[in-house]
Amino acid sequence: MDIGVSETAALLREKDNILILSHTHPDGDTLGSATALCRALQALGKHARVTCEDAIPDKFDYLYRGLDAIDFKPDFYVAVDVADKRLLGEEFVQRYGERILLCVDHHPSNTKYAQYTLLDPKAAATCELIVRLIRALGVEMDAAMADGIYTGLTTDTGCFRYANVTSYTHRYAADAIEAGAHAAQINRVMFETMTRTYMELERLAMDGIRFFFDGKCAVITLTQEMYRRSGSGEDECDAIAAIPRRIEGVEIGMTLREKKNGKFKVSVRTNDSIDASAVCRLMNGGGHARAAGGEVDGPLEEAVRTAVEAASGFIG
């Protein structure tokens, strides 16, 4: 059932012992949304905490600084920035999949798995909806909440460069900065700082880039062996997904990441004429018009063939 911001706020006011769930391979939007909402609920005197099946990358440590890790038995489960409950991870789907009563999200591909869904597919990030919720709850945004909000906004918009940015996105970012968000530091950590292990992983990835359809489709692959050789891991590889689309003439950029179970997570980035979510629906996924994800079976060459075949119908 779709509900609005005021109805969502009223629902949260009624509840306590709230567990907030983020998706696997956590990014700035799911973590920024979860921590900002958690802080707002705690400000209202509620028991609330955040959890994720995957480990949180070190670069997001600041989002949890000073956030109370309250111990309680959850009664109300909220998923943020999770378009499909499968994105919670296999263990969390088993544990929480049928218990999620509220989902707050901005993905057009949302499967409406929760009892109540607050959804705005025009929002550049789920954090835009969290700003509206914080206001509707009557909570004053503090610097810690603002850091979460700004993190979600800047990471889901490529530091405000992507086509999903609207005037509201900039207004919410300005509100976060006025509330004390450390914008410059966050942007530096998210977009300018990299580890030596990531640099080695990117080098290995670039060495193996492949082109299809006269250079209109570029494919990068990341394998478990590459993680081993570089000393890096899945928590560092999100930035690589943006690389293929930057290449002149490329209409569809695809990054295939091998998971420990042998399957491959596929990240798709497209230009203005191709719907990335439509491409990913052919790979059991979805997302946004310019950025989406899916999953295909391995081994590597079979995974590449499957992904390229999915892209073939969209190449002009």
Secondary structure as a PSIPRED ss2 file (coil, helix, strand):
# PSIPRED VFORMAT (PSIPRED V4.0)

   1 M C   1.000  0.000  0.000
   2 D E   0.000  0.000  1.000
   3 I C   1.000  0.000  0.000
   4 G C   1.000  0.000  0.000
   5 V H   0.000  1.000  0.000
   6 S H   0.000  1.000  0.000
   7 E H   0.000  1.000  0.000
   8 T H   0.000  1.000  0.000
   9 A H   0.000  1.000  0.000
  10 A H   0.000  1.000  0.000
  11 L H   0.000  1.000  0.000
  12 L H   0.000  1.000  0.000
  13 R H   0.000  1.000  0.000
  14 E H   0.000  1.000  0.000
  15 K C   1.000  0.000  0.000
  16 D C   1.000  0.000  0.000
  17 N C   1.000  0.000  0.000
  18 I E   0.000  0.000  1.000
  19 L E   0.000  0.000  1.000
  20 I E   0.000  0.000  1.000
  21 L E   0.000  0.000  1.000
  22 S C   1.000  0.000  0.000
  23 H C   1.000  0.000  0.000
  24 T C   1.000  0.000  0.000
  25 H C   1.000  0.000  0.000
  26 P C   1.000  0.000  0.000
  27 D C   1.000  0.000  0.000
  28 G H   0.000  1.000  0.000
  29 D H   0.000  1.000  0.000
  30 T H   0.000  1.000  0.000
  31 L H   0.000  1.000  0.000
  32 G H   0.000  1.000  0.000
  33 S H   0.000  1.000  0.000
  34 A H   0.000  1.000  0.000
  35 T H   0.000  1.000  0.000
  36 A H   0.000  1.000  0.000
  37 L H   0.000  1.000  0.000
  38 C H   0.000  1.000  0.000
  39 R H   0.000  1.000  0.000
  40 A H   0.000  1.000  0.000
  41 L H   0.000  1.000  0.000
  42 Q H   0.000  1.000  0.000
  43 A H   0.000  1.000  0.000
  44 L C   1.000  0.000  0.000
  45 G C   1.000  0.000  0.000
  46 K C   1.000  0.000  0.000
  47 H C   1.000  0.000  0.000
  48 A E   0.000  0.000  1.000
  49 R E   0.000  0.000  1.000
  50 V E   0.000  0.000  1.000
  51 T E   0.000  0.000  1.000
  52 C C   1.000  0.000  0.000
  53 E C   1.000  0.000  0.000
  54 D C   1.000  0.000  0.000
  55 A C   1.000  0.000  0.000
  56 I C   1.000  0.000  0.000
  57 P C   1.000  0.000  0.000
  58 D H   0.000  1.000  0.000
  59 K H   0.000  1.000  0.000
  60 F H   0.000  1.000  0.000
  61 D H   0.000  1.000  0.000
  62 Y H   0.000  1.000  0.000
  63 L H   0.000  1.000  0.000
  64 Y H   0.000  1.000  0.000
  65 R C   1.000  0.000  0.000
  66 G C   1.000  0.000  0.000
  67 L C   1.000  0.000  0.000
  68 D C   1.000  0.000  0.000
  69 A C   1.000  0.000  0.000
  70 I C   1.000  0.000  0.000
  71 D C   1.000  0.000  0.000
  72 F C   1.000  0.000  0.000
  73 K C   1.000  0.000  0.000
  74 P C   1.000  0.000  0.000
  75 D C   1.000  0.000  0.000
  76 F E   0.000  0.000  1.000
  77 Y E   0.000  0.000  1.000
  78 V E   0.000  0.000  1.000
  79 A E   0.000  0.000  1.000
  80 V E   0.000  0.000  1.000
  81 D C   1.000  0.000  0.000
  82 V C   1.000  0.000  0.000
  83 A C   1.000  0.000  0.000
  84 D C   1.000  0.000  0.000
  85 K H   0.000  1.000  0.000
  86 R H   0.000  1.000  0.000
  87 L H   0.000  1.000  0.000
  88 L H   0.000  1.000  0.000
  89 G C   1.000  0.000  0.000
  90 E H   0.000  1.000  0.000
  91 E H   0.000  1.000  0.000
  92 F H   0.000  1.000  0.000
  93 V H   0.000  1.000  0.000
  94 Q H   0.000  1.000  0.000
  95 R H   0.000  1.000  0.000
  96 Y H   0.000  1.000  0.000
  97 G C   1.000  0.000  0.000
  98 E C   1.000  0.000  0.000
  99 R C   1.000  0.000  0.000
 100 I E   0.000  0.000  1.000
 101 L E   0.000  0.000  1.000
 102 L E   0.000  0.000  1.000
 103 C E   0.000  0.000  1.000
 104 V E   0.000  0.000  1.000
 105 D E   0.000  0.000  1.000
 106 H C   1.000  0.000  0.000
 107 H C   1.000  0.000  0.000
 108 P C   1.000  0.000  0.000
 109 S C   1.000  0.000  0.000
 110 N C   1.000  0.000  0.000
 111 T C   1.000  0.000  0.000
 112 K C   1.000  0.000  0.000
 113 Y C   1.000  0.000  0.000
 114 A C   1.000  0.000  0.000
 115 Q C   1.000  0.000  0.000
 116 Y E   0.000  0.000  1.000
 117 T E   0.000  0.000  1.000
 118 L E   0.000  0.000  1.000
 119 L E   0.000  0.000  1.000
 120 D C   1.000  0.000  0.000
 121 P C   1.000  0.000  0.000
 122 K C   1.000  0.000  0.000
 123 A C   1.000  0.000  0.000
 124 A C   1.000  0.000  0.000
 125 A C   1.000  0.000  0.000
 126 T H   0.000  1.000  0.000
 127 C H   0.000  1.000  0.000
 128 E H   0.000  1.000  0.000
 129 L H   0.000  1.000  0.000
 130 I H   0.000  1.000  0.000
 131 V H   0.000  1.000  0.000
 132 R H   0.000  1.000  0.000
 133 L H   0.000  1.000  0.000
 134 I H   0.000  1.000  0.000
 135 R H   0.000  1.000  0.000
 136 A H   0.000  1.000  0.000
 137 L C   1.000  0.000  0.000
 138 G C   1.000  0.000  0.000
 139 V C   1.000  0.000  0.000
 140 E C   1.000  0.000  0.000
 141 M C   1.000  0.000  0.000
 142 D C   1.000  0.000  0.000
 143 A H   0.000  1.000  0.000
 144 A H   0.000  1.000  0.000
 145 M H   0.000  1.000  0.000
 146 A H   0.000  1.000  0.000
 147 D H   0.000  1.000  0.000
 148 G H   0.000  1.000  0.000
 149 I H   0.000  1.000  0.000
 150 Y H   0.000  1.000  0.000
 151 T H   0.000  1.000  0.000
 152 G H   0.000  1.000  0.000
 153 L H   0.000  1.000  0.000
 154 T H   0.000  1.000  0.000
 155 T H   0.000  1.000  0.000
 156 D H   0.000  1.000  0.000
 157 T C   1.000  0.000  0.000
 158 G C   1.000  0.000  0.000
 159 C C   1.000  0.000  0.000
 160 F C   1.000  0.000  0.000
 161 R C   1.000  0.000  0.000
 162 Y C   1.000  0.000  0.000
 163 A C   1.000  0.000  0.000
 164 N C   1.000  0.000  0.000
 165 V C   1.000  0.000  0.000
 166 T C   1.000  0.000  0.000
 167 S H   0.000  1.000  0.000
 168 Y H   0.000  1.000  0.000
 169 T H   0.000  1.000  0.000
 170 H H   0.000  1.000  0.000
 171 R H   0.000  1.000  0.000
 172 Y H   0.000  1.000  0.000
 173 A H   0.000  1.000  0.000
 174 A H   0.000  1.000  0.000
 175 D H   0.000  1.000  0.000
 176 A H   0.000  1.000  0.000
 177 I H   0.000  1.000  0.000
 178 E H   0.000  1.000  0.000
 179 A C   1.000  0.000  0.000
 180 G C   1.000  0.000  0.000
 181 A C   1.000  0.000  0.000
 182 H C   1.000  0.000  0.000
 183 A H   0.000  1.000  0.000
 184 A H   0.000  1.000  0.000
 185 Q H   0.000  1.000  0.000
 186 I H   0.000  1.000  0.000
 187 N H   0.000  1.000  0.000
 188 R H   0.000  1.000  0.000
 189 V H   0.000  1.000  0.000
 190 M H   0.000  1.000  0.000
 191 F H   0.000  1.000  0.000
 192 E H   0.000  1.000  0.000
 193 T C   1.000  0.000  0.000
 194 M C   1.000  0.000  0.000
 195 T C   1.000  0.000  0.000
 196 R H   0.000  1.000  0.000
 197 T H   0.000  1.000  0.000
 198 Y H   0.000  1.000  0.000
 199 M H   0.000  1.000  0.000
 200 E H   0.000  1.000  0.000
 201 L H   0.000  1.000  0.000
 202 E H   0.000  1.000  0.000
 203 R H   0.000  1.000  0.000
 204 L H   0.000  1.000  0.000
 205 A H   0.000  1.000  0.000
 206 M H   0.000  1.000  0.000
 207 D H   0.000  1.000  0.000
 208 G C   1.000  0.000  0.000
 209 I C   1.000  0.000  0.000
 210 R E   0.000  0.000  1.000
 211 F E   0.000  0.000  1.000
 212 F E   0.000  0.000  1.000
 213 F C   1.000  0.000  0.000
 214 D C   1.000  0.000  0.000
 215 G C   1.000  0.000  0.000
 216 K C   1.000  0.000  0.000
 217 C E   0.000  0.000  1.000
 218 A E   0.000  0.000  1.000
 219 V E   0.000  0.000  1.000
 220 I E   0.000  0.000  1.000
 221 T E   0.000  0.000  1.000
 222 L E   0.000  0.000  1.000
 223 T C   1.000  0.000  0.000
 224 Q H   0.000  1.000  0.000
 225 E H   0.000  1.000  0.000
 226 M H   0.000  1.000  0.000
 227 Y H   0.000  1.000  0.000
 228 R H   0.000  1.000  0.000
 229 R H   0.000  1.000  0.000
 230 S H   0.000  1.000  0.000
 231 G C   1.000  0.000  0.000
 232 S C   1.000  0.000  0.000
 233 G C   1.000  0.000  0.000
 234 E H   0.000  1.000  0.000
 235 D H   0.000  1.000  0.000
 236 E H   0.000  1.000  0.000
 237 C C   1.000  0.000  0.000
 238 D H   0.000  1.000  0.000
 239 A H   0.000  1.000  0.000
 240 I H   0.000  1.000  0.000
 241 A H   0.000  1.000  0.000
 242 A H   0.000  1.000  0.000
 243 I C   1.000  0.000  0.000
 244 P H   0.000  1.000  0.000
 245 R H   0.000  1.000  0.000
 246 R H   0.000  1.000  0.000
 247 I C   1.000  0.000  0.000
 248 E C   1.000  0.000  0.000
 249 G C   1.000  0.000  0.000
 250 V C   1.000  0.000  0.000
 251 E C   1.000  0.000  0.000
 252 I E   0.000  0.000  1.000
 253 G E   0.000  0.000  1.000
 254 M E   0.000  0.000  1.000
 255 T E   0.000  0.000  1.000
 256 L E   0.000  0.000  1.000
 257 R E   0.000  0.000  1.000
 258 E E   0.000  0.000  1.000
 259 K C   1.000  0.000  0.000
 260 K C   1.000  0.000  0.000
 261 N C   1.000  0.000  0.000
 262 G C   1.000  0.000  0.000
 263 K C   1.000  0.000  0.000
 264 F E   0.000  0.000  1.000
 265 K E   0.000  0.000  1.000
 266 V E   0.000  0.000  1.000
 267 S E   0.000  0.000  1.000
 268 V E   0.000  0.000  1.000
 269 R E   0.000  0.000  1.000
 270 T E   0.000  0.000  1.000
 271 N C   1.000  0.000  0.000
 272 D C   1.000  0.000  0.000
 273 S C   1.000  0.000  0.000
 274 I C   1.000  0.000  0.000
 275 D C   1.000  0.000  0.000
 276 A H   0.000  1.000  0.000
 277 S H   0.000  1.000  0.000
 278 A H   0.000  1.000  0.000
 279 V H   0.000  1.000  0.000
 280 C H   0.000  1.000  0.000
 281 R H   0.000  1.000  0.000
 282 L C   1.000  0.000  0.000
 283 M C   1.000  0.000  0.000
 284 N C   1.000  0.000  0.000
 285 G C   1.000  0.000  0.000
 286 G E   0.000  0.000  1.000
 287 G E   0.000  0.000  1.000
 288 H C   1.000  0.000  0.000
 289 A C   1.000  0.000  0.000
 290 R C   1.000  0.000  0.000
 291 A E   0.000  0.000  1.000
 292 A E   0.000  0.000  1.000
 293 G E   0.000  0.000  1.000
 294 G E   0.000  0.000  1.000
 295 E E   0.000  0.000  1.000
 296 V E   0.000  0.000  1.000
 297 D C   1.000  0.000  0.000
 298 G C   1.000  0.000  0.000
 299 P C   1.000  0.000  0.000
 300 L H   0.000  1.000  0.000
 301 E H   0.000  1.000  0.000
 302 E H   0.000  1.000  0.000
 303 A H   0.000  1.000  0.000
 304 V H   0.000  1.000  0.000
 305 R H   0.000  1.000  0.000
 306 T H   0.000  1.000  0.000
 307 A H   0.000  1.000  0.000
 308 V H   0.000  1.000  0.000
 309 E H   0.000  1.000  0.000
 310 A H   0.000  1.000  0.000
 311 A H   0.000  1.000  0.000
 312 S H   0.000  1.000  0.000
 313 G C   1.000  0.000  0.000
 314 F C   1.000  0.000  0.000
 315 I C   1.000  0.000  0.000
 316 G C   1.000  0.000  0.000
